[in-house]
Amino acid sequence: MHDRLRALGLSDIADKASAGERLSFDDGVRLFTCPDLHAVGWLANQDRERRHGPRTYYNVNLRLEATNVCVASCLFCSFARLRPGDPDAYTLSLEQAFDKLRQRDGQPLTEVHVVNGLHPDLPFDYYLDLLRGLKAIRPDVHLKCFTAVEIAFFADLYGMTDEAVLRALMAAGLESLPGGGAEIFAERARRKIAPDKADAERYLSVHRIAHRLGMRTNITMLYGHIETDEERVDHLLRTRALQDETGGVQAFIPLAFHPDNNRMRKLPAPAASETLRVHAVSRLLLDNVAHVKAFWIATGVEIAQLALWYGADDLDGTVQEERIYHMAGSRTPYVLSSADIRRLIRDAGREPFERDTFYNLVDSSAAVAS
């Protein structure tokens, strides 16, 4: 492989990576444009194994999307409905939302993950009561809720600061932020695909505030639409810079664009090779972010398994009720059991480890043995 890297002009990048030296913007672009995907994957796997060995993480979680009513008009979105009365629009009552958790009373859940559309008519108390009610049902379950875009929307809608919104939600039970809404940070692409929601600076600012308040967050990147390689690298380096500043980014999650049922349906979905490359380059550039997820809902199960050899060390979790990707044409299962995920990880040649939201290992020896 060293001869192959030399022939590809990647020896200097390989030397930097093995020495723990930071890769540059130009290095990132070269990795995206290198004709040999497997060489890039090999470099990323070296980094992944230095960090985690064969260990691959997953968690037992529930995805809850309480409303798809949304005032934003993102071109890539198949989930949102502009008004409450529109076809397929829905908003769960609090009791309906709580029932989603009550129905899983016997499950060893460690996390509930809540993301929503930007509903213009719900009161702030709806979200506060949602958090309080979920905590009352399962006090032990971690609440990872509301993207930075939602936090910014709440602040603007209810006449609050971003920090005041976060503090109020934390008092009601919020414990960390998911990474959704990042899309692509570059202004050119973001203005075209998501023109009327929080921009990159606002998104990053919300995460910065959350970190200062003691919360951990994830960061995502939507890839495979109109973004360039340079814009991908810019997104990764802005994530890295935030982590340098705060240390609060827990995981990075590449999200594949899905074209079905939205206004970008003429574009093809990203190929498997593109998905593997994005995960690999993410691992190599994000030297200060511990975890890169292969989100099986977005990538497809088989490609997620391959990504475990291209830099990813986490498959996310059981998920159970995801709608956003399935409304955009994802043909992945709506739920995987813990046993399913462990089997997939082992079949990929890796070792499964159940984690909680903060990557503490969960004592599930009995389940792992089954």
N, C-alpha and C positions, 0 to 999 in steps of 0.2 A: 504493500500500500504506500510505503514511503516513496518508492519510485514513481508510482502513479500520481501522488500529490505533487512531486517535483515536476512531472510532465505537465500537469495542469496549472502550474504556477501558484500552488497553494502551500508550498513548503513554509513560507514565512508565517502564514496563518496557523499552520499546524504547530510551528515552534512557539508562537505566542500562546496558543491554547494549552499546550502541554506545560508551559512555564507559568500559567495563570495570569498572563498579561492580557490587558483589555484590548478587544478588537475595535477597530475604528469604523467610521461610516463607510469608507471605501472598502474595507474588508467585508462589511455586510453586503454591499452591492456585488462584490466579486463572488460571494457565496451564493447569492441569488441567481447570478448569470453563469456560474460554472456549468459546463455541459454534462458533468458526471455527478448525477444526483447521489449515487452511492458513496462517492468519496466524501461529499458533504455530510451525508448521513453517518459515515464512519467517524468523522471528526466529532459530530454531535454525540454519538454513542460513547465515545471515549470520555467526553465530559460528563455525560449522564452516569456512567459507571463509576467514575471517580467520586461523584457525589452520593450515589444511591446504590451502587452495585446492581444486583438483579431485582432489588425491591421495587414493587409497584403498588401504589396506594389506591384505595377506593374508600368510599364511605356509604353509610346507609342513610339516605336522605329522601326528602319529599319535595318536589317542585310544586309550588302553588302560585297560580296566576289569577288573581282575584277579579281583574277586569281587563278587557281588551279595548275598551273605549279610549281613544287617544286622539289628541288634537294635532299631533305631529304627522307629517306627511312623508316619511322616509320612503324612498323609492324601492328599497329592498324588502320592505316589511309586508308579510302576508297575514300577520296576526291582528293588526290594529283595525278598528272600525271607528269612523269619525264621530258618530253620534249614537246615543243609547238606543235609538229605535232602528238603526241600520240592520240589514240582514246579518245574522251571525254575531251581532254585538251581544255582549253579556257583562253583567256585574254581579258577582256573588254577594248575597247578604252575608252579614257576619256569621250567622248561624250556619249557612251553607259552607263558608270557609272553615269554620270550626269543625264541621262534620268530616271534612277531608282528613283532619288529624284524628278525630275521635275514632274513625273507621280503622285506624291503624294502631289501635290501643295495644295490641300484642306484639307490635314490631319493635325491634331494638333501634329505633331511629336516634340519630345523634344530631340531625340538622333539618330545619325547614328553610327552604330557599324561596323567597317571594319576590317576583318581579311583575310589573303591571304596565298597562298603557297609561298615558297621561290624561286622566279623566278630569274634565273641567268642572264638574258639578259636585263631586264628593267632598264633604267637609273633612278637615284635617282630623277630626275626632274619629272618622272611619278607620284611618290608618293606626292611630294610637290605640283604639279599642281592638283592632285586629291583633296587634302585637300583645296587648294585655291578655286577650282571650286565649291566644295560642300558648302563652306562658302559663296561664292558669290550668290549661288542660295537660300540658307536659312541661313542668318547670325545668326538667333536665335537658330539654332539647334546645340546641343553639339556634338563634334566629338570625339568619343571613338574609337581609331584606333590603329592597329598594336600591336601584342603580343610582349612580351620581346624577344622571339625567333626571330621574324622579325627584331626587333631593332638591335640585335646582328648580324644577317645576313647582314643587311644593312651596319653596321660598318665594318665588315670584307670584304664585297664585294667592297665597295667604298673607302676603306682606311681611315676610320674615327674612332674616338672614339665613344663609346656608348653615352657619354654625348653630343658630337657634333651632332650626329644624332638626339637625342631628342631635342636639342635646335633648330635645323633647322626645324624639323617637327612642333614644337610648334610655331615657327615664321610663319609657313604656315597655322596654325589653329588647330593643335592637342591640345586636352584639357584633355584627360585622357587615360590610357591604359586598355584594357581588360585583362582578366586573363589567356587566353589560352596559351598553350605551357608548362605549369607546369608539366603536365602528373603526374609522381611520382618522388619525389626528390631523393629517395634512389638510390645510384649508381648501385647496383646489378641489380635492375629491369629496371632502366632507360637505362643502357647500352644494355640491351637485346631488349627493345621495341623501343627505339629512339636513336640509337648509334651515329648518325651523325648530331646532332643539339646541340644548346647551352645546356650546362649541368646545373645542379641545381644552382651552385654557380653563374654562369653567369646570369641565369634567375633572381635570387634574387638580384644580383648587379644592373641589369637594373631597377628593381622596386625601389631599394634604391636610385638610382640616380634620377629617376622620382619624387620620394617623395621630395628629396632635392630641386628639381627645382620647387616644388609647385604643382605637379600633384597628383591626387588620382589614385589608381589602384585597380583592383580586383585580386584575386588569385584563381586558380582552382586546382582540383585534379582528375585525371582519376582513377577510381576504378573498380574492378571487373574483372581484367585480371590475371596477375601473381604476383601481389604485396601481401605481407603478412600483417597481422594485425599490426605487429611492424613497418613495412614500412609506413603504413597509419598514425600511431601515429607520427612517425618521421616527415612526411610531415606536419602534423598539427602543431607540435611544432616548426618547422622551420618557418612556417607562423606566428605563435604567437611571435616568437623571433624577426622577422622583424618588426612586429607591435609594439612591445615594443621599438624598436630602433627608428622608424620613425613616427609611427602613421598614415601612409598614406594608409593603406589597408582599403578599403571601404566595401567590401563584399567578402565572401568565397563561391565558387560554386563547389560542388561535381558534377563530370561529369561521367555518366555511360558509361562503355565500350560497344560498339556495334560491334558484330563480322561479320556482313554480308559484303561480297565483299572486304575483306582484308586478310592479311596473318596470322591472328589469328582466322580465321573463325571456327576452330575446338573447340575453347573454347565456353562455354555457356555464354550468357549475364547474368549479375547479376540479381538475383531474387529480387522481390519487397521487401522482408524482408531485404536483404542486402542494398538496396538503403535507406530504412528507417533508418537502423542502422547507416549508414555512415553520414546521415544528423544529426542524434541525437548526435552522438559522436563528430561531428564537432562543434555543438552548445555548448556542454559542455566543450570541451577543449579550444575553441577559446574565452576565456573570455574577450579579448580586441578587438575583431572584432564585430562590431555592427550587421551585417546582414549575414544571411545564405540563399542562394537562392536554391529553388527547380526549376531547369531549365526544364520546362515542355517538351521542345524539346527532352531532353536526357532521362528524367525519364518516359515519358508518362504522359498524362494529369491526369489520375485517381490517379497514385502514387504521382504525385506532390501535388494533393489535400490532400492526406493522410499525406504527409511530413509536411504540415502546422501544424500538431499536433505532429510532431517529431522534432521540433526545427527550421524549416524553417519559415521565415517571408516574403519571396519575391518570386514571380513567374516569374521574369524577365519581359517580355513585349510582344508586338504584333509580333515582330521579322520579319515576312513577307517574307523573301527570303532566309532562312537558307538552305545551301546545304550540309554542312559537315556531319551532323548526318543523313540526309535523304539518302545520298549516301552510308552510312554504314547500311542502313536497317531500320532506324527509320520510324515508321508508324504514327507518330503524324501529325497533320495538318501542312501545310506550314505557316499558318497565323492564329492567333486568333484576333478577334476585341476586342476593349476595353470592349464592352458589354459582349462578351464571357468570358473574363477574370474576370470581376466583378461577373458574374453569377457563374462561377466556384468557386470563393472565397467564395461567400455567400452560395453556396450549401455545401461547406466544413465546414460551421459554423463559418467563419471568416468575417472580415469587410474589403472591398477593399478600398485602398487609392492610387490614382495616384501620382507618384513621378517623379521628374526629375533625372538626373544622380547622383546628390549629395544628394538625398533623401529629397530634399525640396518638400513639398506638392504642387501639381499643382491644381489651382482653376478650378475644373471641376464639380462644383455642378450641373450644368444643365445636363451634361452627366450622372452623377451618378444617378440623379433622373429619367432618362429615362428608 
